[in-house]
Amino acid sequence: QTSLAHVIAASSRRSGRVRFVTLSATNASTADVREAIRQAQNDLRLAQRRTILFIDEIHRFNKSQQDTFLPHVESGVITLMGATTENPSFQVNAALLSRCRVVVLRKLSPEHLRHILVRALPQLGASVLHVAPPHPPPCRTSTRRRPVAVMVEEKALDTISLLVDGDARAALNGLQMAVQAVLASSAAVSSSQGDAAGGPLPTVTEAHVKEGLQRSHLLYDRAGEEHYNCVSASSRPPLSLRPPTRSALLHPPCTPPPLLPSSQPLGLADPLALPQAVAAYQSCHFIGMPECEVILAQCATYLARAPKSVEVYAAYNRAKTSVRCHRGPLPSVPLHLRNAPTGLMRNLGYGRGYKYNPAFDAPVEQEYLPEELRGTDFFKPS
C-alpha cells in the first residue's frame, strides 16, 4: 500500500499539477491534519493546484478524527487516500467510507516475490548462484549496486517466497537477515584463520533461510476480520460425513483441538468415553480424596475396556501438517462461509451462496474447504 502511494507521489511531482502530502496515523494528530487541509485550501485557491492527502494506517484514527476529513472530501479540497491492514467496514466511518472507493490488495504470488528478491540482491551485495542473469526489470531504477560479496542459492529464494505468505516486506527482511548472518559468520571464520584471498564466496542456502524465518507467516488477527472469518466458518459445521466435508471439520484454524487426552486413543470408537472422563474430573473436584478414588478407578477401567480408535487424532494431525507444510500463500476461508455484517463485505461476495443446513431436508452439497484443498481427505493416509 505504501509503495503504491510512493508511485502516485512521484507521478504527482512530475506533473506539477497535484501536491502529494503524506501523514501517518500512528504519530499525526488532528492539528497536523487540519494544517495539511489548510495548506490544501490555499493551494487550491491561489495556485489552482489540488492536493492528494495520503493517510497511512488510517484505522489508527478514531471516529472523531476521521470526521475531520469528511467536509473537505465532499467539497473536493483534498483527495483522500487511506491505507489500512484492517477491514475498512469495521475501522472507517461509514459516511467517509461511502465517499471512497475501496481497493483490495491481494497477497503476492511466490513468482512475484521471487522477482522482488532477485531485484533486491544487488543492493545487498549478493548474486544468485549458478543461474543466468535475470531479465531486466520492467522499469528503470537508480539504486546503487554493491560489489558481490555473497551468493544466494535459487532454492533459498524459492523457500523465502513460499514461507512469507505473500508478504514482500517479510521476504525482503528474511533475505537481508540471511545475507547478513552468512557474511558475519564468514568474516568471523576469516579473521580466525587468516585472509583467504581468492577463496569461494560465502553462500546463503535454504537452511540459512529456514533458520532465520523459523516458520511460515500465518495471517491471524485477534480482533480483526480474519478472527471473525474463522469464527464464522467454525460455527457452520457440515452435517454430511462425506470425505470433503468431514475434512473441513478438522482444517485449522477453524477447529479447536481436543480438550482431553482421552479423546486421542479412543476417539469415535466410544463417544461416551469423553463425557465419562469429564464427569470423573468434576466428581473428584467436588468430592476430593480419598472418597473419589473409586471414581478414578471406575473411569480408568472404563477407558481401558473401551474400544480404541486414533482415526480422529491422526486426521487432525494430517490437517495441522497440511497447514504447516503448505507451500505458498495459505488458503483463506471460502467467501461463502464468511459472515457479511456490512454492505462492503456483501459487495465483495462474503456469505454469497451459503446454504444453511437446517433449511434443507437432506445434507446439502456445499464446499467447506478452500479451493486449494478441495478433494483432500484428512481421514485417509496420503
Number of C-alpha atoms within 10 A of each C-alpha: 13 15 8 10 18 14 10 13 18 12 13 16 12 9 9 10 13 18 18 21 16 16 18 16 21 13 9 14 13 14 10 12 18 13 11 17 20 13 13 24 20 14 17 18 12 8 10 13 16 21 24 19 22 23 24 21 18 23 22 19 20 13 14 10 17 19 15 15 19 17 12 16 15 12 9 13 24 25 19 19 16 22 20 16 15 18 15 20 17 13 19 22 18 16 11 18 15 12 12 14 8 14 7 10 8 8 14 17 16 24 14 13 25 22 15 17 21 19 16 18 22 18 15 19 16 24 23 21 16 10 9 7 10 10 9 8 11 6 5 7 7 5 9 9 13 12 11 14 16 22 21 22 17 18 16 20 24 18 22 29 31 23 28 26 25 23 19 21 12 17 24 20 14 23 26 19 16 25 26 14 16 18 18 12 12 15 15 12 12 13 10 8 9 10 11 9 7 6 7 10 13 17 22 26 20 18 12 19 23 17 11 16 20 10 12 20 16 13 12 14 11 8 9 14 19 18 15 16 21 20 17 18 23 20 11 16 16 21 13 15 11 12 14 21 22 20 24 25 22 23 25 18 17 19 17 11 11 13 10 10 11 16 21 18 17 23 21 18 16 14 12 14 20 20 11 16 22 15 14 19 15 11 15 18 11 9 12 11 10 8 11 17 13 13 17 16 12 15 18 15 11 15 20 11 8 16 14 16 16 15 17 20 19 16 20 22 14 21 22 17 13 16 16 15 12 15 17 20 21 22 15 14 19 16 20 18 24 24 20 20 12 13 13 17 18 15 11 12 14 21 19 16 11 15 15 12 17 10 9 9 7 10 15 15 12 16 17 23 24 16 12 10 15 14 14 17 19 25 20 12 8 7
